[in-house]
């Protein structure tokens, strides 16, 4: 296990630049490394994802600046899922195009939600707290869920709309994960971009 963990952790820490720290909590990278140990794939494949994620974050932030504070990037087996919130369709499309331009990216799921500034209500801060709570509940419940390999899943909640990403080893596992997430208080919708692929 250590043979896989330390190279991955080293790669993750080497790719956390000040630009990325602006967009991500560096501890999240370490969490990814810990979970990666239990994943059903090679350290080389995980390393590719790490590099792609770092490149996308850097590219989007450099080109779009503060416009993408609310955009998150998840990468699994070189597929990319963008999520979060921006104010215009142009910003959403630009983020997607920049992600596609990064070397090694196979496919991009642009799930960024367009929410105009004039439409934002007074509960915006509360909404962020709710999403954080939802994501923590997803983590806890999927860990407890029998037949769900949580380390192969990624998830983001945006205003109660949950986006699932990653890989399920069977359709049964995916359906079980979706059912668990749908049962969480505050979840209004679940969109799955999880691919079903056995070992």
N, C-alpha and C positions, 0 to 999 in steps of 0.2 A: 504493500500500500504506500509506503514512504517513497518508493522509487517513482511512483506516479505523482504523488502529491507535491514534493519539493520542486521539481522542474516546473510544474504548472504554477505553483505559488510564485516562484521566481519570475516567470514570464509575466504574470499578472502585475506584480509590483513594478517591474521595469517599464510597463506600459501606462502607469498612472502618472500623467503629466499634470501640470497646474491647470491646463485647459480642461482636462477631464475631471479634475477635482471640483471644478466649478459646476459641472453637470451631474457628477455622481459622488456618492460617499465612498471613499477608498475602501472602507470596511466591507462594502458590498462585493468588491473584487475578491477579498479574502474569503468571504462567505461562499462565493462561486467556486473558489478553489477547493474548499473543504467538501462541498457537495459533489464536485467533479470526480473525486476519488471513487464514489460509489456508482458513477455512470457507466453504462454499457458501451463505452467507446474508448478509443486510444487517447493517450496524452497528446499525440500529434494533432489529432482532430480537434481536441479541446483548445490546443494552442492556436490553431487557425482561427477559431472563433474569437479568442481573446484579441488577436491582432486586428481582426476585422472590426470588432466592436470599438477598439481604441481609435482606429482610423476613421470610422463613421462619426464618432463623437467629436473628434478633432476637426474633421472636414465641415460638418454641419455648423459647429460652433464658430469656426473661423469665417465661414461664408455668410451665416445668418445672425450671428451674435446673440443679443438678448431676446430675439424673436423666438428662440427655441428653448427657453428655460424649462418649459413644461413638456418637452419631448424626451421620451425614454427609448433606448435602443436595447433590444434583446437579440442575441445571435445563437442559433443552434444548428449544428451541422452545416454551417455557412449560409443558412437561410436567415433572413432578418425580419424582425417585427418592430415597426415603429409605432409607438402609442403616445398618448398624452393629449395636449390641447394647444391649438394656435388660433389666431384671430381671423385668418383669411385662407381661402382655397389656394391662393398663390403660394403661401408659406408651406402649406401641406404638400403641394406638388413639388416645391423646391427641395424640401427635406427628403422626399422620396427619390427624386432624381439624384441628389447628392449621395444618398445611401447606395443606389444602384451603381454609381460610378466607382465605388471602392473595389479595388482588385480582390478577387476571390469570392465575391458575393454571388450566390446562385439565384436567389429569389428574394424579393422584398414584399412584405405585407404591410402596406401603409394604412394603419388603423388610427392615425391621428384624427382627432375630432376637431372640427372647426366650430368655434364658439366666439362670436363677435363680442367685442368689449362692451358694447352697449347692451348686450343681452345678459351680461354677468349680474347675478343678484348679490344681495348682501351676505348670502351664506356661502360665498366662495371659499373662505377660510375653513368653515365647518365642513365643506365638501372635501377638502384636502384631508382633513382629519379622518373623516369617514372612510375614504379610500385607503388610508394607512391602516386603519382598523380592519377593514375587509381583507386586505392583503395578508395581514398577520393571521387572521382567522383561517384563510385559505391554507396557509402554510401549516397551521396546527391541525386542521381537519384532514388534509390530504396525508399528513404524516400518520394520523390515526387510522385513516381509511385502509381497510384490508384490500389487497390486490392492486394498490396504486403505488408505483415507484416514483415517489415525489421528486427525486433527483433528476429525472428526465423531463420534468415539466417546468415551465416558466409562466408567470402570470402578472398582469397589471390591471388595476382597477382605475377607471376614469369616470368620476361622477356616478359610481355604482355599476357602470358597464364594465364587466370583466372580460379581458382578452386572455385566452389560454394559448400557450405556445410550447413547442418542444416535440416530444415523441412518446407515444403510447405503444406498448408491446402488443396490444390487441384492441379490437373495437370494444370489447367488454370493459377493459381498463379505462378507456377514454370515456365511455358512457358513465361509468361509476364516478370518475373525477368530475364530469360535468354536473351530475346529479348532486354531488356534495357541494359544489360551488353555488348552484342555483338555490340550495337550501339555506344559504347564509343570509342573515338579515341585512338589508341594505343593498343587496345585489338586484339590479333591475333587469339586467340582460347579460347573457354569456355568449361570446363569439369564440369559436374554436378554430385555431390555426395549427392544431396538433396533427402531426402525421402519424399514421398507424404503421409501424414497422417492427416486425419481430426480430429477435436476436439473430 
